[in-house]
Amino acid sequence: MKDKNKKRLLENTLFLYALTFSGYFFSLITVPYQTRILGPEFFGKVGFAVAMMTYFRLVIDFGFILSATADVARNRESQQQVAKIYTAVMYAKGLLTALSLVVLLVICYVVPMLRQDMMLYVLTFASVAVSAFLPDFLYRGLETMKRITIRTLIIQAFFVLMIFLFLKTPQHYYFVPLFTLIGNAVALLFVQHHVSRHLKIKFVRLEKGYLWETIQKSSPFFFSRIAATIYQVTNTLFLGLMYSPGNAKVGMYVASDRLVGTAKTAFSPLADSLYPYMVKNRDFRLLKKIIFIIMPPVILGCIVLGVYANEFMALFLGPAFYDAGAVLRLLLPIVAITPLVYMLGFPTLSPMGLAKHANLSTIVSAVVQLIGLTILFLTGLFTVQTLCIITVFSQFTVLIYRVIIVWKNRHIFTQKESIVDVPQV
């Protein structure tokens, strides 16, 4: 039984990697083309819009990717219960999307800088909102990723091709969110068909209070995820508001941050697929093996990339982005510690009964980040370089916090590891 669970974990991890990383991969392969066509200024505009919409994406997701995944994993033997979870989450996302759209329109109307590019922000919001309705939590909890992954990959590849075919001048920058929206919409239609016809999961009537209970249960995960994203999103927003979204400095930072974010997502599917597995099996030995295997090559890769950062950025994104290598070099420590941050988060702390500390660690990090930004502004020391330094420091705060919690509670870790070794009768 244990071997069967591990085989299922491996297959789910591989397909979750493909599904999660494909979006970033297809986005990444278009980045060199976008940077050459749009240049730092217009690329910065698109990056600013994406950063702004990330907040709305977090509101719409509301932490369901963690709370609902765990609920589905625990109840996947009951199709009726899974259908209730699925219905509640999708209804909740609908309500949060409507609320977010109203807020966005008000902000765009009030802020002249945003009102001038309203189509860009509305299209970017639409692409993000549609993507948020893809029920990743359902497939992760059920650990059945194969069919949906293959279909989504084909659809995403087709619409990435559209960007290469139609994006020809800087003035076409709105094509980036437009084709992303179309691709996400078609993918969502296929996914809903698969959920209804093949998984036999349909919308059901919810008893009074169940929807609110679902939202309330997920709220700690929401605050954790928005805190974890503050550094990445807020940095771009601060730069855009300080220099204007079309400033070359914003484009340089966005390009570097996009690469760092993509590198981080290389570890996210592994942690995400381990999460439901660890909730059910608590196999800490496997967790330790994975950490010891992936950390050395990650650290070595960051060192090599740091040495040749400027040359890499010029080769990958074009000569205009040569100076962005200095920004990338400062942000690389974040990539180096990401596997540990992810693995010591929910996959470790949840089965130890300490999930609240995974949330608290990101909140503490966000507070450190905001305090650091405030100090930089008040002292007149705010630059792209000092921003990167504060960001790296705040991310190390997450790691240090989680290491301390795991170490202080290592007796729980040892006890539950021994439980895994007890033969199943």
VEXRONU-254414 format. One record per residue: x, y, z of N, C-alpha, C in turn; residue number from 1. Coordinates in steps of 0.02 Angstrom, whole numbers. Atoms other than C-alpha are relative to their C-alpha. Layout:
<lumtors>
X	Y	Z	X	Y	Z	X	Y	Z	NUM
...
</lumtors>
This chain:
<lumtors>
42	-60	0	0	0	0	43	63	0	1
-45	-57	-4	142	117	44	34	12	-66	2
-32	-7	65	229	82	-121	-48	28	-51	3
51	-25	46	67	115	-213	-10	75	10	4
7	-71	-15	50	283	-125	58	40	-27	5
-59	-35	25	228	330	-171	-2	5	-77	6
5	-1	73	198	282	-353	-51	53	-22	7
51	-50	15	41	388	-353	28	71	11	8
-31	-65	-14	140	531	-275	47	20	-56	9
-47	-15	53	275	519	-408	-36	21	-63	10
37	-16	61	150	518	-552	-35	68	7	11
35	-63	-11	50	660	-476	49	59	-1	12
-50	-52	-1	208	761	-447	23	19	-70	13
-23	-12	68	266	741	-627	-51	39	-40	14
52	-34	39	100	794	-701	-17	68	30	15
11	-65	-31	77	933	-574	56	48	-20	16
-56	-40	26	250	995	-625	-17	25	-69	17
14	-19	69	196	993	-806	-56	53	-3	18
56	-47	2	31	1083	-771	18	68	29	19
-16	-63	-33	97	1214	-651	56	37	-37	20
-58	-33	30	263	1247	-735	-12	19	-72	21
12	-14	71	191	1247	-911	-20	73	-10	22
20	-70	7	108	1415	-883	59	47	4	23
-60	-42	-7	271	1490	-825	49	-13	-57	24
-46	17	53	370	1397	-956	-20	34	-65	25
23	-31	62	263	1457	-1101	5	76	4	26
-10	-72	-10	266	1631	-1027	73	18	-8	27
-72	-15	1	454	1621	-1008	28	-1	-71	28
-28	3	68	488	1569	-1188	-23	58	-43	29
21	-60	37	389	1719	-1248	33	63	26	30
-31	-60	-29	482	1839	-1132	56	28	-44	31
-53	-29	43	638	1855	-1243	-29	34	-62	32
32	-32	58	523	1894	-1390	-34	65	21	33
34	-60	-25	419	2016	-1287	49	56	15	34
-48	-52	-18	571	2108	-1220	31	33	-61	35
-30	-28	61	643	2130	-1394	-50	43	-39	36
52	-38	36	478	2191	-1468	-21	61	42	37
28	-53	-42	417	2295	-1320	53	47	28	38
-51	-41	-32	582	2357	-1246	-14	7	74	39
9	-5	-72	606	2395	-1060	-61	40	21	40
55	-44	-19	473	2532	-1057	-68	-36	-4	41
65	32	7	323	2438	-1127	-2	-68	36	42
-2	62	-39	380	2274	-1048	-13	15	74	43
13	-22	-69	379	2368	-882	-74	13	11	44
72	-13	-5	199	2423	-916	-39	-65	11	45
34	64	-6	142	2244	-941	16	-32	68	46
-20	28	-64	241	2188	-789	-34	33	59	47
36	-37	-53	162	2323	-681	-72	-23	4	48
70	23	1	-12	2267	-736	-6	-70	30	49
1	68	-27	28	2085	-697	9	1	75	50
-12	-5	-72	96	2133	-526	-62	24	37	51
61	-27	-31	-60	2234	-487	-55	-53	3	52
53	50	3	-175	2092	-541	14	-60	45	53
-17	55	-44	-81	1969	-432	-37	6	67	54
39	-10	-61	-167	2046	-281	-72	-25	-9	55
68	23	13	-336	2014	-360	-3	-76	-7	56
-3	73	7	-284	1837	-404	2	-33	70	57
-3	27	-68	-241	1806	-221	-67	4	35	58
67	-8	-30	-411	1873	-168	-47	-53	-28	59
45	49	31	-501	1760	-292	17	-71	22	60
-22	67	-23	-398	1607	-245	-16	-10	74	61
15	-2	-71	-417	1651	-60	28	-60	40	62
-31	54	-37	-301	1511	-6	-31	-69	-11	63
34	64	12	-415	1374	-75	47	-53	-26	64
-47	49	27	-267	1293	-162	31	-42	55	65
-26	37	-57	-210	1240	12	-56	-31	41	66
53	25	-43	-368	1225	117	-44	-52	-36	67
43	47	37	-476	1143	-18	37	-62	-23	68
-40	59	19	-335	1029	-76	2	-50	58	69
-1	44	-59	-320	960	101	-68	-31	12	70
68	26	-11	-510	942	116	-17	-55	-51	71
12	50	51	-521	848	-49	41	-63	14	72
-44	57	-15	-374	736	-1	-29	-43	56	73
27	37	-57	-458	689	163	-67	-34	-17	74
68	24	13	-630	658	84	-8	-30	-70	75
6	20	70	-588	590	-89	-35	-67	-10	76
39	62	7	-672	423	-52	-75	14	-5	77
71	-19	2	-838	517	-40	-12	50	-57	78
12	-45	57	-891	589	-209	-48	56	19	79
48	-51	-20	-1035	683	-128	35	55	40	80
-36	-49	-40	-920	768	-4	47	42	-43	81
-45	-36	46	-795	813	-140	-40	49	-42	82
43	-44	40	-938	886	-244	-20	62	41	83
18	-57	-43	-988	996	-96	59	49	6	84
-60	-42	-6	-809	1059	-75	11	38	-65	85
-8	-30	66	-796	1091	-262	-50	56	-12	86
53	-50	10	-962	1185	-268	12	62	42	87
-10	-56	-46	-923	1293	-117	58	43	-23	88
-60	-38	21	-751	1343	-182	-15	40	-63	89
14	-35	63	-814	1387	-356	-49	57	11	90
47	-55	-16	-960	1489	-286	38	57	34	91
-39	-51	-36	-840	1579	-169	44	40	-48	92
-43	-35	49	-723	1620	-314	-42	46	-43	93
43	-43	39	-870	1690	-412	-16	65	37	94
15	-60	-40	-917	1809	-271	62	45	7	95
-61	-39	-8	-736	1862	-245	22	33	-65	96
-16	-29	65	-713	1892	-432	-42	63	-13	97
44	-58	9	-864	2008	-440	22	59	43	98
-23	-52	-45	-802	2105	-289	66	31	-25	99
-65	-24	25	-625	2118	-362	-8	44	-61	100
11	-39	61	-689	2183	-529	-25	70	17	101
26	-65	-20	-786	2323	-445	57	43	28	102
-56	-37	-30	-632	2373	-344	49	24	-54	103
-46	-18	54	-522	2371	-500	-26	59	-41	104
29	-54	40	-640	2482	-600	1	67	37	105
-2	-61	-40	-649	2608	-458	71	27	2	106
-70	-22	-3	-459	2613	-442	22	30	-67	107
-18	-26	67	-436	2636	-630	-32	67	-15	108
35	-64	12	-563	2776	-632	31	56	41	109
-26	-51	-46	-485	2867	-484	71	20	-17	110
-72	-13	13	-301	2852	-535	10	15	-74	111
-8	-18	71	-266	2946	-699	51	-43	-37	112
-52	40	31	-107	2846	-734	-27	-68	-22	113
30	65	18	-209	2685	-735	-57	8	-50	114
57	-11	45	-359	2760	-824	22	4	-73	115
-26	-6	69	-250	2795	-977	11	-68	-32	116
-13	67	26	-214	2608	-994	-53	-49	25	117
52	41	-31	-381	2540	-933	-9	-67	-36	118
8	63	37	-393	2409	-1073	52	-51	21	119
-53	46	-21	-226	2335	-1020	-18	-31	67	120
14	26	-67	-282	2318	-839	-62	-45	1	121
61	41	3	-455	2249	-880	16	-68	-32	122
-19	63	33	-383	2119	-1000	43	-44	46	123
-43	38	-46	-250	2069	-874	-40	-29	57	124
43	26	-53	-380	2053	-738	-42	-59	-24	125
42	53	27	-492	1947	-849	40	-65	-8	126
-41	60	9	-349	1828	-892	17	-33	66	127
-16	25	-67	-303	1812	-708	-61	-32	32	128
62	25	-31	-484	1787	-652	-20	-67	-30	129
18	63	33	-519	1651	-781	48	-56	22	130
-49	50	-22	-358	1561	-733	-14	-23	71	131
14	17	-70	-410	1567	-550	-56	-51	8	132
55	47	-3	-564	1463	-591	20	-71	-21	133
-24	68	13	-459	1315	-649	4	-37	67	134
4	32	-65	-495	1190	-508	62	-42	17	135
-62	36	-17	-314	1145	-469	-7	-38	66	136
8	31	-66	-364	1107	-289	-32	-69	-5	137
36	63	8	-478	968	-349	47	-55	-25	138
-46	49	28	-346	878	-454	57	-16	47	139
-54	12	-47	-212	900	-323	-24	-44	57	140
28	40	-55	-323	831	-186	-14	-72	-20	141
15	67	25	-378	683	-293	62	-36	-25	142
-63	26	28	-199	659	-356	-11	-35	-67	143
12	26	68	-261	632	-534	13	57	-49	144
-20	-58	39	-168	751	-648	10	-14	-75	145
-24	18	67	-133	657	-810	-41	31	-56	146
40	-22	58	-278	695	-927	-4	76	-5	147
9	-72	1	-304	874	-877	65	36	-19	148
-65	-30	15	-118	911	-891	13	1	-75	149
-14	6	72	-102	849	-1070	-43	50	-40	150
45	-45	36	-254	948	-1131	20	73	10	151
-17	-69	-15	-201	1107	-1044	65	20	-35	152
-64	-14	33	-24	1096	-1115	-11	16	-74	153
13	-11	71	-89	1084	-1293	-33	67	-12	154
35	-64	7	-206	1232	-1271	46	59	12	155
-46	-54	-16	-74	1341	-1190	52	10	-55	156
-51	-5	54	53	1301	-1326	-29	36	-61	157
31	-30	59	-69	1353	-1462	-6	76	8	158
10	-71	-9	-107	1522	-1386	65	38	13	159
-67	-32	-2	76	1558	-1349	23	14	-71	160
-18	-10	70	102	1536	-1535	-33	63	-28	161
35	-59	22	-26	1674	-1562	39	64	16	162
-39	-59	-19	85	1797	-1469	56	11	-50	163
-54	-6	49	229	1760	-1587	-26	24	-68	164
27	-18	66	116	1783	-1738	-27	71	-3	165
36	-64	3	27	1944	-1688	35	58	36	166
-34	-55	-35	141	2042	-1570	59	24	-42	167
-50	-24	48	241	2148	-1692	28	69	17	168
-24	-67	-17	256	2325	-1620	-13	12	75	169
11	-15	-71	268	2401	-1444	-73	19	15	170
69	-22	-10	92	2473	-1467	-49	-59	7	171
41	60	-6	25	2293	-1470	9	-34	67	172
-16	30	-65	74	2264	-1288	-61	-33	33	173
61	29	-29	-108	2227	-1242	-15	-69	-28	174
9	68	26	-98	2070	-1350	23	-53	50	175
-26	49	-48	-1	1986	-1209	-56	-24	47	176
56	25	-42	-148	1981	-1085	-58	-26	-41	177
56	22	41	-273	1959	-1228	6	-74	-18	178
-8	70	19	-202	1795	-1291	6	-46	60	179
-1	39	-62	-169	1737	-1114	-72	-14	23	180
71	8	-19	-354	1766	-1078	-34	-52	-43	181
32	49	45	-410	1668	-1231	23	-71	16	182
-26	67	-17	-296	1522	-1188	-28	-26	65	183
27	21	-65	-354	1518	-1007	-74	-17	-5	184
72	13	7	-538	1526	-1059	-13	-67	-33	185
9	64	33	-523	1379	-1179	20	-57	47	186
-22	51	-47	-425	1280	-1049	-53	-12	54	187
52	6	-51	-561	1315	-920	-60	-40	-26	188
56	37	29	-697	1249	-1038	15	-75	-2	189
-20	70	3	-601	1087	-1064	1	-32	70	190
-4	26	-69	-570	1068	-877	-69	-13	29	191
67	9	-27	-752	1093	-831	-35	-60	-32	192
28	59	33	-802	964	-961	28	-64	30	193
-32	59	-28	-677	841	-888	-26	-14	71	194
25	7	-69	-737	872	-709	-70	-30	0	195
70	22	2	-919	845	-756	-8	-69	-31	196
11	63	37	-906	701	-881	42	-58	25	197
-46	55	-17	-755	601	-822	7	-10	75	198
-5	7	-73	-738	638	-636	-68	-7	32	199
70	5	-25	-929	641	-618	-13	45	60	200
10	-47	-55	-919	790	-503	-40	60	-27	201
43	-53	23	-1059	915	-523	-17	47	57	202
20	-48	-51	-1123	1068	-432	-60	-28	39	203
53	27	-43	-1234	1021	-284	-28	56	44	204
29	-49	-45	-1348	1114	-165	38	-2	66	205
-37	-5	-63	-1258	1176	-10	-47	19	57	206
40	-18	-58	-1334	1181	162	19	70	24	207
-10	-68	-24	-1350	1349	247	63	6	42	208
-60	-13	-39	-1186	1416	311	62	-36	-25	209
-58	39	22	-1075	1293	218	49	42	-41	210
-42	-43	41	-1012	1423	93	42	47	44	211
-36	-45	-45	-966	1545	231	52	-38	40	212
-47	42	-37	-884	1405	329	61	-17	-42	213
-56	15	45	-777	1361	177	46	60	-7	214
-40	-61	6	-721	1541	157	38	14	65	215
-30	-13	-65	-687	1560	342	58	-48	14	216
-52	50	-12	-586	1399	349	64	16	-40	217
-56	-13	44	-475	1459	207	35	67	15	218
-27	-67	-11	-444	1634	275	72	1	27	219
-70	-1	-21	-282	1591	369	49	-14	-58	220
-42	15	58	-211	1518	208	3	59	-48	221
1	-60	42	-265	1674	114	51	52	26	222
-46	-49	-29	-170	1788	233	72	-23	-6	223
-68	27	9	-20	1673	223	25	11	-71	224
-21	-6	70	-17	1674	33	9	72	-21	225
-8	-70	20	-43	1861	16	62	29	33	226
-61	-22	-33	96	1889	142	61	-25	-37	227
-57	29	36	211	1772	45	12	35	-67	228
-5	-31	65	176	1868	-116	15	75	5	229
-7	-73	-8	194	2043	-44	65	25	-29	230
-64	-27	22	379	2059	-80	3	5	-76	231
-6	2	73	365	2009	-264	-46	52	-33	232
48	-44	32	209	2108	-307	10	73	22	233
-5	-68	-26	231	2258	-194	63	35	-26	234
-61	-30	27	409	2286	-255	-12	32	-68	235
14	-25	67	350	2306	-434	-47	60	3	236
47	-56	-7	205	2418	-380	35	63	26	237
-38	-57	-27	321	2529	-277	43	32	-54	238
-43	-27	52	442	2546	-421	-41	36	-54	239
42	-30	51	302	2582	-544	-29	67	21	240
29	-62	-25	224	2715	-434	53	53	10	241
-54	-48	-12	393	2794	-399	30	26	-65	242
-33	-19	63	466	2794	-575	-48	5	-59	243
52	8	52	304	2766	-677	9	-69	-33	244
-3	68	28	260	2596	-755	43	-6	-63	245
-38	3	63	346	2641	-919	74	15	7	246
-70	-15	-10	515	2679	-841	43	-62	-11	247
-44	56	16	662	2570	-897	21	-38	63	248
-20	34	-61	710	2533	-716	-51	-51	22	249
54	47	-17	542	2452	-688	5	-61	-46	250
-7	55	47	567	2347	-845	58	-45	18	251
-58	39	-20	739	2291	-785	-16	-44	60	252
18	38	-60	671	2239	-616	-50	-54	-17	253
52	48	18	518	2154	-690	30	-61	-36	254
-32	55	37	627	2051	-808	38	-46	47	255
-38	41	-48	741	1993	-666	-47	-37	47	256
47	30	-47	597	1961	-548	-40	-56	-33	257
37	52	37	504	1862	-682	41	-65	-3	258
-43	59	4	653	1745	-701	6	-34	69	259
-4	28	-67	670	1723	-513	-66	-35	19	260
65	30	-13	483	1690	-498	-10	-66	-37	261
6	61	39	491	1560	-636	44	-55	31	262
-44	49	-32	638	1474	-551	-32	-27	64	263
33	22	-62	540	1468	-388	-56	-49	-15	264
55	45	16	393	1384	-474	25	-70	-18	265
-28	67	14	510	1241	-521	-5	-45	62	266
4	39	-62	497	1187	-338	-70	-4	28	267
67	-2	-27	316	1230	-305	-40	-64	-12	268
40	61	10	236	1076	-389	22	-58	44	269
-24	53	-43	347	960	-288	-28	7	70	270
27	-13	-67	294	1041	-125	-76	-9	0	271
73	4	4	112	1051	-182	-25	-72	-4	272
20	71	5	103	866	-228	17	-38	64	273
-18	32	-63	192	817	-67	-51	17	55	274
46	-22	-53	65	915	35	-56	-49	15	275
52	49	-16	-86	798	17	28	-68	18	276
-33	65	-16	31	647	20	22	-1	73	277
-25	-3	-68	110	703	184	-58	4	51	278
58	-3	-44	-60	743	260	-25	-70	16	279
26	67	-8	-111	562	234	52	-50	26	280
-50	52	-13	55	468	252	55	20	49	281
-50	-26	-47	174	579	356	68	-35	-8	282
-63	34	16	327	504	271	58	50	1	283
-52	-51	-7	461	621	339	67	-23	-27	284
-63	24	28	604	510	283	5	17	-74	285
1	-18	71	554	536	102	12	75	-9	286
-8	-72	4	544	722	133	74	20	8	287
-71	-15	-12	722	727	201	43	-21	-59	288
-38	23	59	788	626	54	-5	50	-58	289
11	-48	55	711	747	-70	40	64	11	290
-38	-61	-16	788	897	18	74	-9	-13	291
-72	12	9	962	820	19	19	-11	-74	292
-15	12	71	949	775	-166	-1	66	-39	293
8	-58	43	891	943	-235	40	61	20	294
-34	-61	-23	985	1070	-128	69	12	-32	295
-66	-13	29	1165	1046	-193	-1	27	-71	296
0	-28	68	1126	1069	-380	-33	69	-4	297
32	-66	0	1013	1218	-341	50	54	20	298
-49	-48	-24	1149	1308	-244	55	10	-51	299
-52	-4	51	1281	1268	-376	-25	40	-60	300
28	-35	57	1166	1330	-515	-6	74	13	301
5	-71	-17	1136	1495	-425	68	34	-1	302
-68	-29	0	1323	1523	-403	24	13	-71	303
-22	-7	70	1360	1493	-588	-39	56	-34	304
41	-52	31	1214	1602	-644	19	69	26	305
-19	-64	-28	1269	1740	-526	63	28	-31	306
-63	-22	31	1442	1746	-604	-12	29	-69	307
11	-20	70	1374	1764	-781	-69	34	-9	308
68	-28	2	1212	1859	-739	-10	51	-55	309
8	-52	51	1241	2009	-854	-1	-30	-70	310
-4	32	66	1291	1902	-1002	-63	-42	-14	311
60	41	8	1144	1786	-972	-61	44	-19	312
57	-44	13	1017	1929	-969	3	30	-70	313
-8	-29	67	1089	2007	-1128	-15	-53	-53	314
11	54	49	1086	1839	-1218	-73	-21	-1	315
68	27	-5	914	1786	-1156	-53	52	-18	316
52	-50	9	818	1950	-1159	18	54	-51	317
-22	-50	48	920	2056	-1279	50	48	31	318
-52	-46	-25	1064	2182	-1264	-25	56	45	319
28	-55	-40	949	2315	-1190	-7	-19	74	320
10	23	-68	934	2208	-1033	65	-24	33	321
-64	21	-28	1120	2183	-1000	6	21	73	322
-7	-27	-68	1115	2293	-843	-48	-34	50	323
46	36	-44	971	2189	-774	35	-58	36	324
-38	53	-32	1102	2058	-731	19	17	72	325
-17	-21	-68	1151	2160	-578	-59	-11	47	326
60	11	-40	972	2150	-515	-11	-75	11	327
8	72	-5	960	1964	-551	49	-29	51	328
-52	25	-45	1123	1933	-457	-20	11	73	329
20	-15	-68	1054	2017	-301	-59	-43	24	330
60	38	-18	893	1914	-306	11	-76	2	331
-12	72	5	972	1742	-335	0	-37	67	332
4	37	-64	989	1698	-148	-71	-24	16	333
69	22	-11	799	1688	-147	-13	-67	-33	334
7	64	35	805	1548	-275	35	-55	38	335
-40	51	-35	939	1457	-175	-35	-28	61	336
33	23	-61	833	1447	-17	-71	-24	-11	337
70	17	13	664	1417	-100	-18	-73	13	338
20	69	-15	667	1225	-94	-9	-13	75	339
7	9	-73	696	1230	95	-61	36	26	340
59	-38	-22	564	1364	119	-64	-38	-15	341
60	37	20	435	1262	24	-8	-65	38	342
3	66	-32	478	1092	99	-14	5	75	343
11	-9	-72	481	1157	278	-64	37	15	344
64	-32	-9	314	1241	250	-55	-50	14	345
58	44	-12	148	1149	237	16	-75	-5	346
-14	73	2	221	978	184	31	-26	65	347
-30	22	-63	318	972	348	-43	19	60	348
34	-25	-60	220	1079	471	-72	-25	7	349
69	24	-6	43	1019	428	-4	-69	32	350
4	65	-33	73	834	469	28	0	71	351
-23	-7	-69	163	893	627	-52	34	44	352
51	-37	-37	5	986	678	18	72	13	353
-25	-67	-11	93	1153	661	-11	45	-61	354
12	-37	63	16	1222	500	-4	75	12	355
7	-72	-13	-18	1390	584	67	36	-6	356
-65	-31	4	169	1422	589	23	11	-72	357
-15	-12	71	182	1403	400	-31	67	-21	358
33	-64	15	58	1546	389	34	58	36	359
-29	-53	-39	137	1648	528	69	21	-26	360
-67	-15	25	311	1636	452	-3	48	-59	361
6	-45	57	254	1719	291	-26	68	20	362
26	-64	-24	159	1853	386	57	40	32	363
-57	-34	-30	314	1893	488	47	27	-54	364
-43	-21	55	416	1901	328	-28	62	-35	365
32	-57	33	290	2020	249	7	64	42	366
-8	-58	-44	298	2134	401	72	26	-4	367
-70	-20	7	488	2135	390	11	37	-65	368
-6	-32	66	475	2179	205	-29	71	0	369
33	-66	-1	354	2323	233	38	49	45	370
-40	-44	-43	457	2392	378	63	22	-36	371
-61	-16	38	613	2383	269	-13	52	-54	372
17	-48	52	527	2474	126	-14	70	29	373
15	-64	-33	463	2608	244	65	37	20	374
-64	-29	-21	638	2637	313	38	28	-60	375
-35	-24	61	710	2651	136	-30	65	-25	376
33	-61	24	581	2782	89	15	59	46	377
-9	-54	-48	600	2884	249	71	26	1	378
-71	-20	-2	790	2885	239	26	22	-68	379
-22	-20	67	796	2922	52	48	-49	-32	380
-47	50	25	892	2761	20	-33	-49	-49	381
36	47	44	761	2680	-94	30	0	-70	382
-24	11	68	843	2612	-251	-18	-72	-18	383
13	70	21	821	2452	-352	46	-47	39	384
-48	42	-34	977	2383	-267	-19	-11	74	385
18	7	-71	923	2419	-87	-66	-38	7	386
63	38	1	750	2352	-130	14	-75	-3	387
-17	71	7	828	2186	-182	30	-27	66	388
-31	22	-63	931	2176	-21	-53	-11	54	389
53	8	-49	779	2204	89	-43	-61	-15	390
41	57	21	683	2074	-11	33	-66	18	391
-37	62	-17	817	1940	11	-1	-11	76	392
0	5	-74	826	1978	198	-68	-25	25	393
67	20	-23	637	1960	219	-15	-72	-17	394
11	69	18	637	1794	127	40	-48	44	395
-38	40	-47	774	1727	240	-36	-5	67	396
39	1	-62	658	1771	385	-47	-59	1	397
46	58	5	534	1639	324	38	-64	16	398
-39	61	-10	668	1505	319	22	-8	72	399
-24	3	-69	741	1548	489	-57	-17	48	400
59	14	-42	568	1549	569	-19	-74	-3	401
22	69	7	522	1378	498	51	-49	27	402
-52	43	-27	689	1300	543	-4	-2	76	403
5	-4	-73	670	1359	723	-60	-40	26	404
60	36	-21	492	1290	736	9	-75	-6	405
-11	72	10	539	1120	663	49	-26	52	406
-50	23	-47	691	1108	776	-28	-3	72	407
29	-1	-67	595	1157	934	-50	-56	10	408
51	52	-4	462	1026	894	23	-65	-31	409
-27	60	33	577	890	828	-22	-65	33	410
26	60	-33	507	769	957	-64	-25	-35	411
60	19	39	342	772	859	21	-31	-66	412
-28	24	64	439	749	698	22	-73	7	413
-27	67	-11	525	593	769	-55	-49	15	414
55	44	-17	366	520	842	-40	-20	-62	415
42	14	58	267	535	681	38	-37	-54	416
-40	38	47	412	470	578	-1	-74	19	417
0	69	-22	412	313	685	-67	-33	-14	418
66	27	16	224	293	657	-2	-26	-71	419
-1	20	71	257	283	469	31	-69	-7	420
-36	62	7	373	136	499	-39	-60	27	421
39	55	-27	240	33	590	-34	-38	-57	422
30	39	55	186	-110	473	-76	6	1	423
73	-3	6	8	-94	409	-30	-69	0	424
32	67	-4	-104	-241	456	-57	-4	-50	425
</lumtors>
